Amino acid sequence: MTYTLEQAQTNLAQLLSEAEQGKEVVIEREGQPAVRLAVTELPEGPEPLRPRVPGRYAGQFHYSDDWWKPLEADEELREYGFDIMIDDGKPDELAS
């Protein structure tokens, strides 16, 4: 559809709606086609958050029976980066 500049100024919302529906919208200035409205593709943003569903991951994770057991051996503490918890008989640096 072709519109004059004056028609476009007064009916901009209608022209945008037509362009969004896929129709060709041309605006003329002084009898010559000047502008064609086209729909732009917006960049994809993050996926909208979905509502949480209780139990969605039920049965997907398995733990050993002793997962709650505290680490006891010094080797285990060192392995997991808890060296500070090893009692080596030295006074704590942070103790005042």
N, C-alpha and C positions, 0 to 999 in steps of 0.2 A: 504494500500500500504506500502511496506517496502523499506526503503532507507538505504544506507550506510552512515557513518558519513561524508564522503567527499561529497556525493551527497546532504546531508542535509545542509552542510555549503555553498555550492554554490547556492542552490535553496530554501533557507529558506522562502522567500516570497510565493513561490508556495506551500510549505508544510503547511504553516499557512492558506493559502486560502483553501486548501483541508480539513484541520481539521475544519475550520469554516463552511464548507459545510456539515459536518457530516461524512466525510469519516474517516476511521481509518488510522492513520499515525504512523508508527513504524520506529524508527531509530536504526540501528544495529551498534554495536561496536565489531570488531573482529569476525564477523559472528554470534554474539548472540544478540537477541533483548535487547536493553538497555533502550530505552525511548519510551513512547507512548504519542503523542501530543493529548491534550484534550482541548476543549473550556471551559473556565470558565464562570460562570454566574456573571456578574458584579453586585454589590449592586445597588439597585434602588436609584437614586438621586431624587432631587425635580422635580416635574412635570414641563415641559417647559412652559414658559409664553405663554398664548394665546393672540392674538391681541384683543385690546379693541373694544367693539361694542357699539356705542352710543345708548342709550335707552334700554339697556339690562334689566335694573331693573325698567323700566317704569311701573307705576301702582301697584307696590308691596309695597309701603310705603305710609302711610296716616298720616296726621298731623291735629291737631285741628286748627280751624280758628284763634285762638289767640296764636299760638305758638311764634309769634314775640313779643307779649306783654311783656314789661319789668316787672320783679318781683318788687312788690311794698311793700307788707307787710313784716315786720321784720321776721315773722314766716317763710315765704317762703324763704327769704334770708338765714336764719339759716338752714332750711331744706336742701338746696342745697350747704351748705358749704361756703356761702359768708358773713360770720359774719363781715368781715373787712369792708364791705360796709354799715353797719348799723351805722347811726349817733347817737352816744350815748352822745354827748356833750363833750367828753374827747378829748384832743388834740392828734393828730396822733403822734405815737412814731417815725416815720421815717421823719416827717417834720423837717426841719432845719431852 
